Amino acid sequence: MPYQPPGSGQTADAVVKWFNTTKGFGFVAVSDGSEAFLHISALEQAGLPAPREGATLKCEIGAGKKGPQVTRVLSVGDGGGAAPMGGGRPAPRQAPVDTASLANTVEVEGTVKWFSPERGYGFVTADDGGADVFVHVDYLRRAGIPGIDTDQRVALAVATTHKGREARAVRLLS
């Protein structure tokens, strides 16, 4: 597909699947059932901040270098209201808890050893003296937690897998 400049795509409604502010890109689910790449430059061109997961877009979709791409953002909503126009990234929405993922878990408190937003994971040193617990960004998003910092206290629902201990739910401790 040849590259199309902004203003030459088809107007569509879309929902933000995810957007990484550090990397400056993400993906949207287009109302026709397809998926399109969203680069920060399309948002900056419209004077808009990075959208949160679940935000609705009115945009133009055109051919990008590797497939469908948002070439222009016309408006951003939060899924039920006006566009977030302030600086920074709004907190993600809390997703419903998947009770099946909590089967055979134990609650463990601990301290964040490290977490890399770029990699989308990190580790928590558990208070119970067991092996460190792997924490994936998906479980932070499900809890509505935008990120965790080194030395931050957390409570985890921990499952033991063939790879080791993994968090299935995360809760911040004060």
C-alpha positions in Angstrom: 0.0 0.0 0.0 1.4 3.4 -0.8 1.6 6.0 2.0 -1.2 8.5 2.1 -0.8 11.9 3.6 -3.3 13.2 6.3 -6.5 14.4 4.8 -6.7 11.7 2.2 -8.1 8.8 4.2 -11.6 7.5 4.9 -13.4 9.1 8.0 -14.1 6.4 10.6 -15.0 6.0 14.3 -12.4 4.0 16.3 -11.7 2.9 19.9 -8.1 3.0 21.3 -7.0 -0.5 22.1 -3.8 0.7 23.7 -1.4 3.6 23.4 2.2 3.7 24.8 3.1 7.3 25.5 6.8 6.4 25.9 7.1 4.9 22.5 4.6 7.3 20.9 2.3 4.9 19.3 -0.6 2.4 19.7 -3.5 0.8 17.9 -7.1 1.5 17.4 -10.1 -0.8 16.7 -11.9 0.7 13.7 -15.7 0.5 13.6 -15.6 -1.7 10.5 -13.8 -4.4 12.5 -10.3 -3.7 11.3 -7.3 -2.4 13.3 -5.1 0.7 12.5 -1.8 2.0 13.7 -1.9 5.3 15.7 1.2 7.5 15.8 1.6 10.3 18.3 2.2 12.7 15.4 -1.5 12.4 14.3 -2.5 13.5 17.8 0.1 16.3 18.1 -1.1 17.6 14.7 -4.6 17.9 16.2 -3.2 19.4 19.4 -4.5 16.5 21.5 -2.8 14.6 24.3 -2.2 10.8 24.2 -5.5 9.0 24.6 -6.3 6.4 27.2 -7.4 2.9 26.5 -11.1 2.8 25.5 -11.1 6.5 24.3 -13.2 7.0 21.1 -11.7 8.7 18.1 -13.3 10.3 15.0 -10.4 10.0 12.6 -9.2 9.4 9.0 -7.7 6.1 8.2 -5.4 5.7 5.3 -2.6 3.5 4.0 0.5 3.6 6.2 3.9 2.1 5.6 2.9 -1.2 7.1 -0.9 -1.2 6.8 -3.9 0.9 7.9 -3.0 4.0 9.9 -4.7 6.9 11.5 -3.6 9.8 9.3 -5.6 12.5 11.0 -7.5 12.7 14.3 -10.6 14.8 14.1 -11.8 14.4 17.7 -11.1 12.3 20.9 -13.7 11.3 23.4 -13.4 9.2 26.6 -16.1 6.7 25.5 -18.9 8.8 27.0 -17.9 12.4 27.1 -15.6 15.1 25.9 -12.0 14.8 24.9 -9.4 15.0 27.7 -7.6 18.2 26.9 -5.3 18.6 29.9 -1.6 17.7 29.9 -0.4 14.2 30.7 -2.1 10.9 30.3 -5.4 10.1 32.0 -5.6 7.0 34.2 -6.7 3.9 32.4 -10.2 2.5 33.0 -10.5 -0.4 35.4 -11.5 -3.6 33.6 -13.6 -6.3 35.1 -11.7 -8.9 37.1 -11.4 -12.2 35.3 -12.2 -14.6 38.1 -10.8 -17.6 36.2 -7.3 -16.0 36.3 -7.6 -15.7 40.1 -8.1 -19.5 40.6 -5.3 -21.1 42.6 -3.7 -17.8 43.6 -2.5 -16.6 47.0 -2.3 -13.0 48.2 1.2 -11.8 48.8 2.4 -8.3 49.8 5.7 -7.0 48.6 7.9 -4.2 47.3 8.4 -3.3 43.6 12.0 -4.4 42.7 11.8 -2.8 39.2 9.2 -2.1 36.5 9.8 -1.1 32.9 6.9 0.6 31.1 8.9 0.2 27.9 9.1 -3.6 28.3 5.7 -3.9 29.9 6.7 -5.9 32.9 8.8 -6.0 36.1 9.3 -7.8 39.4 8.1 -7.5 43.0 10.2 -8.8 46.0 7.7 -10.8 48.0 7.4 -10.4 51.8 6.9 -14.1 52.2 10.6 -14.8 51.3 9.7 -16.7 48.1 10.9 -16.1 44.6 10.3 -12.6 43.1 6.9 -12.2 41.4 6.6 -11.3 37.7 4.2 -8.5 37.1 2.8 -7.8 33.6 1.4 -4.4 32.5 -1.9 -6.0 31.5 -2.7 -6.7 35.2 -1.9 -3.1 36.1 -4.2 -1.9 33.4 -7.0 -4.2 34.6 -6.7 -2.7 38.0 -6.7 0.9 36.6 -3.1 1.4 37.8 -1.1 3.6 35.3 2.2 2.3 36.6 4.3 1.2 39.5 7.6 2.6 40.8 10.6 1.0 42.4 10.2 0.5 46.2 6.4 1.0 46.0 4.3 -1.4 48.2 1.8 -3.6 46.5 -0.5 -6.6 47.2 -0.6 -9.3 44.5 -2.8 -12.3 43.7 0.0 -14.7 42.8 -0.1 -17.9 40.8 2.7 -20.4 40.5 3.4 -21.4 36.8 6.0 -23.4 35.1 8.0 -20.2 34.7 7.7 -19.1 38.3 5.5 -16.8 40.3 3.3 -14.4 38.4 0.8 -11.7 39.5 -2.8 -12.2 38.4 -4.1 -9.1 40.1 -2.4 -6.0 41.6 -3.5 -3.6 44.4 -1.5 -0.6 45.6 -0.8 -0.4 49.3 -0.7 3.0 51.1 
